[in-house]
Amino acid sequence: IRRKRISSYGSGDKVLWFTDIPRDRGECRTPFLSDQPEESSEFWLEVRKKHMPARPPVPQVVSDWVRADELDQPENEPELLPEITVLVERQVSDPDAPHDMQRTVVETVPELRRLADHPEVEDAWLEYLVEKWEPWAQEMRRWQEVQTVYETLDFMRRRLEEAEERYELVLAIGLLQWRDPTGTAVKRHVLTAPADLTLDAARGLLTVVPAASFDRFRVELDMLEFQHRPRLNEHAIGEQLKALDIQAWDGTLVAPLLREIANSLRADAQVDETFQRADRIEERPRLSFAPALVLRERQPTAYEDLIRKFHEAAENGKLEGT
């Protein structure tokens, strides 16, 4: 029996990279991005929902000269239209009046107006843009950065609630990127730990903590063909994982683990101790710190554990005579 290996994250996985979490927002707290991680070491990530800032209304004199949808896009500065057509009322001769009578009627007719002829509009617009719209846009962009993280976490929470038996949430570190000898692109983390995600609805607070089942981080190498997996010193790795405990943000504990895995994998394997991940996958293996939260389908591990045990037993000569 052989199950298909999952070499990379796919469309069915939801990945929240810690590098995408804003650093300078009080609504996002995590020891991974803190200069003082001990102050928030009881959780891996905490995100508080923030009220969306309301856009200030434009002056009445300007309202016809700018598109409303452009005003609501904080990433692009809106511009005034060079000309507009407005409907105005005018007195015109009544075509139905008798020839010997001069009578007028009021008609609504279109009138073209050019911005160059209305400096008062440009003056009012510049004042609004500088004093009201730009401060709002800056605050809105900051809100969007937090809201994106909050919505991603909330999606993960809802998916887990709907089908906890099918999905699992893990904190993952040590991203392996490699085009292996079979030509397959590998992009998955090698160290994972189960995580719980809770919602304090009254406060709008989402919190990620180590799961109750957490024992220690697990080494995952099932993204590789069995013959390409590194032969690790299980005892040494186990001691390092025990020392790591939940402190996955501590580079002094994580880096030796990544180096041992990388150096056992290939002589040309490289370790990058930053949050960044490579833009492209190469034939030289690369392991990056690259912490992330991953929502994925649960995978059976009994087969992998059985193969590992047989392999260990064979190495120790315990299968002789069986």
C-alpha positions in Angstrom: 0.0 0.0 0.0 1.4 3.3 -1.0 -0.3 6.7 -0.7 0.5 9.5 -3.0 3.0 12.0 -1.5 2.0 15.6 -1.2 5.2 17.5 -2.2 3.8 21.0 -2.0 1.0 23.1 -0.6 -2.0 23.0 -2.9 -5.3 24.8 -3.6 -6.9 22.9 -0.8 -4.5 24.3 1.8 -4.8 27.7 3.5 -1.4 29.2 4.5 -0.9 32.3 6.5 2.7 33.4 6.3 4.0 35.3 9.4 5.9 37.5 7.0 2.5 38.8 5.8 1.5 39.8 9.3 2.0 43.6 9.9 4.7 44.2 12.6 3.7 47.6 13.8 0.0 47.0 14.6 -1.2 46.7 18.2 -4.0 44.5 16.9 -1.6 41.7 15.8 0.6 40.2 18.6 3.0 37.3 18.2 6.3 36.4 19.7 7.6 35.7 16.1 7.5 39.5 15.3 8.3 40.9 18.8 11.5 42.3 20.1 10.4 41.0 23.5 8.8 37.6 22.7 8.6 36.6 26.4 5.7 39.1 26.8 3.5 37.1 24.5 4.9 33.6 24.8 1.7 32.1 26.0 0.3 32.1 22.4 1.6 31.9 18.9 -0.6 34.6 17.4 -3.3 36.9 18.6 -5.3 39.2 16.2 -8.0 41.7 17.3 -10.6 43.0 15.0 -10.5 46.7 14.3 -13.3 49.0 13.4 -13.2 50.0 9.7 -12.5 53.8 9.4 -15.3 55.7 7.6 -14.3 57.8 4.6 -15.0 61.6 5.1 -17.7 62.9 2.7 -16.5 65.1 -0.2 -17.6 68.7 -0.3 -20.8 69.3 -2.2 -19.0 71.5 -4.8 -16.7 68.6 -5.7 -19.1 65.6 -5.6 -20.0 65.7 -9.3 -16.4 65.9 -10.4 -15.1 62.7 -8.9 -16.2 59.0 -9.2 -17.5 57.6 -5.9 -15.9 54.2 -6.5 -12.4 55.8 -6.9 -12.9 57.6 -3.5 -13.3 54.2 -1.8 -10.0 52.8 -3.1 -7.3 53.8 -0.6 -4.4 52.3 -2.6 -5.0 54.8 -5.5 -5.3 58.5 -5.2 -8.5 59.6 -7.0 -8.5 62.4 -9.6 -11.0 65.0 -10.7 -12.7 64.5 -14.0 -11.5 67.0 -16.6 -15.1 67.7 -17.7 -18.6 66.7 -16.7 -22.1 66.9 -18.2 -24.8 68.3 -15.9 -28.5 68.8 -16.5 -29.6 72.4 -16.1 -32.9 74.2 -16.5 -33.2 76.9 -19.2 -35.9 79.2 -20.6 -36.7 78.3 -24.2 -39.3 79.4 -26.7 -42.5 77.4 -26.5 -42.8 75.7 -29.9 -46.5 75.2 -29.4 -47.3 78.8 -28.8 -49.4 80.7 -31.4 -47.4 82.7 -33.9 -48.6 86.0 -32.6 -47.5 85.2 -29.0 -44.1 84.9 -27.5 -44.1 82.3 -24.7 -41.3 80.4 -23.0 -41.1 77.1 -21.2 -38.5 75.6 -18.9 -36.6 72.6 -20.3 -33.9 70.5 -18.7 -30.9 70.3 -21.0 -27.4 68.9 -20.8 -24.5 71.3 -20.3 -20.8 70.5 -20.6 -18.6 72.0 -17.9 -14.8 72.0 -17.9 -12.7 71.8 -14.8 -10.4 74.5 -16.1 -13.3 76.9 -15.9 -14.0 76.1 -12.2 -10.9 76.9 -10.0 -13.1 76.8 -6.9 -13.7 73.1 -7.5 -9.9 72.4 -7.6 -9.3 74.5 -4.5 -12.0 72.6 -2.5 -10.7 69.3 -3.8 -7.1 69.9 -2.9 -8.1 70.9 0.6 -10.2 67.8 1.0 -7.6 65.5 -0.5 -4.7 66.7 1.8 -6.6 67.2 5.0 -9.2 64.4 4.9 -8.8 61.8 2.2 -5.1 61.1 2.5 -5.2 60.6 6.3 -8.3 58.3 5.9 -6.5 56.3 3.1 -3.5 55.7 5.3 -5.6 54.5 8.1 -7.7 52.4 5.7 -4.6 50.7 4.4 -3.5 49.9 7.9 -6.9 48.5 8.6 -6.9 46.3 5.5 -3.6 44.8 6.5 -5.0 43.7 9.9 -8.4 42.7 8.4 -6.8 40.4 5.9 -5.0 38.5 8.6 -8.2 38.4 10.8 -10.4 37.2 7.9 -7.8 34.4 7.0 -7.8 33.2 10.6 -11.6 33.4 10.8 -11.8 31.3 7.6 -9.5 28.7 9.2 -11.6 28.7 12.4 -14.9 28.2 10.6 -13.4 25.4 8.4 -12.2 23.6 11.5 -15.6 24.0 13.2 -17.4 22.6 10.1 -15.1 19.6 9.6 -12.6 19.1 12.4 -12.3 15.5 11.6 -11.2 16.3 8.1 -8.9 19.3 8.7 -6.1 20.2 11.0 -4.3 23.4 11.9 -0.5 23.4 12.4 2.2 25.9 13.1 4.9 25.1 10.6 8.6 26.2 10.4 11.5 25.3 8.2 10.2 25.6 4.6 11.9 23.2 2.2 12.0 24.4 -1.4 13.6 22.0 -3.8 13.3 20.4 -7.2 14.1 16.9 -6.2 15.9 14.3 -8.4 12.5 13.2 -9.8 11.9 16.7 -11.1 9.1 17.3 -8.6 8.8 20.7 -7.0 8.9 20.5 -3.2 7.5 23.3 -1.1 6.5 22.3 2.4 7.6 22.8 6.0 9.7 20.1 7.7 8.7 21.0 11.3 5.1 21.2 12.4 3.1 21.3 15.6 -0.7 21.0 16.2 -2.4 24.3 17.0 -5.8 25.4 18.4 -7.6 28.5 17.2 -10.2 30.2 19.5 -12.5 33.2 19.1 -13.5 35.6 21.8 -16.6 36.9 20.0 -17.4 39.6 22.5 -13.9 41.2 22.0 -13.4 40.2 18.3 -10.2 38.4 19.3 -8.7 35.4 17.5 -6.0 33.5 19.3 -3.7 30.7 18.1 -2.1 28.5 20.8 -0.4 25.1 21.0 -3.0 22.4 20.8 -3.9 20.4 24.0 -2.4 17.4 22.2 1.0 19.2 21.7 3.9 17.1 22.8 6.7 18.6 20.7 7.3 19.6 17.1 7.2 16.8 14.5 9.7 16.3 11.7 7.8 15.8 8.4 9.7 14.4 5.5 6.8 12.6 3.7 6.9 15.3 0.9 10.1 13.4 -0.3 10.4 10.0 -1.9 11.6 7.6 0.7 15.0 7.1 -0.9 15.6 10.9 -0.8 14.8 11.5 2.8 17.7 12.4 5.1 19.0 9.9 7.6 18.6 11.9 10.8 20.0 11.2 14.2 16.7 10.5 15.9 18.1 10.9 19.5 19.8 14.2 18.7 16.8 15.6 16.9 14.5 14.5 19.7 16.6 16.3 22.3 16.6 19.5 20.2 12.8 19.3 19.7 12.4 18.8 23.4 14.5 21.9 24.1 12.5 23.8 21.5 9.2 23.0 23.1 6.7 25.7 21.9 9.4 28.4 21.3 9.3 28.2 17.5 10.1 31.9 17.3 13.6 31.4 18.9 16.1 31.3 16.1 18.9 30.1 18.4 16.8 26.9 18.9 15.4 26.5 15.4 18.5 27.2 13.3 20.5 24.2 14.6 17.5 21.9 13.7 17.3 23.3 10.2 21.0 23.0 9.7 21.0 19.4 10.8 18.1 18.5 8.5 19.6 20.4 5.6 23.1 19.0 6.0 21.7 15.5 6.3 19.6 16.0 3.2 22.2 17.1 0.7 25.8 18.5 0.7 24.7 21.5 -1.3 21.6 22.3 0.8 21.3 25.9 2.1 19.7 27.3 5.2 18.1 30.7 5.3 17.3 31.9 8.9 14.9 34.6 7.7 11.1 34.8 7.2 11.5 35.1 3.5 10.9 32.2 1.0 12.6 31.8 -2.3 11.0 33.2 -5.4 11.8 30.1 -7.4 12.5 26.5 -6.7 15.9 25.2 -7.7 17.8 21.9 -7.8 19.7 23.0 -4.7 17.6 22.4 -1.6 16.8 25.4 0.5 15.4 25.5 4.0 14.0 28.8 5.3 12.7 29.6 8.7 9.5 31.0 7.1 7.0 30.4 9.9 3.4 29.9 8.8 0.0 28.7 10.0 -1.3 25.9 7.7 -4.8 24.6 7.5 -4.7 21.3 5.7 -6.5 18.0 5.3 -5.5 15.5 7.9 -3.1 12.9 6.5 -2.8 9.3 7.7 0.6 8.7 9.3 0.3 5.0 10.2 1.9 4.0 6.9 4.9 6.3 7.4 5.3 5.3 11.0 5.3 1.6 10.0 7.9 2.0 7.3 10.1 4.0 9.7 9.9 1.3 12.4 10.7 -1.4 9.9 13.7 0.6 8.6 14.9 1.2 12.2 14.5 -2.5 13.0 16.4 -3.5 9.9 19.3 -1.2 10.8 19.4 -2.7 14.3 19.3 -6.3 13.0 16.0 -7.0 14.8 14.3 -8.4 11.7 16.7 -11.4 11.4 14.9 -14.7 11.7 11.4 -13.2 11.3 
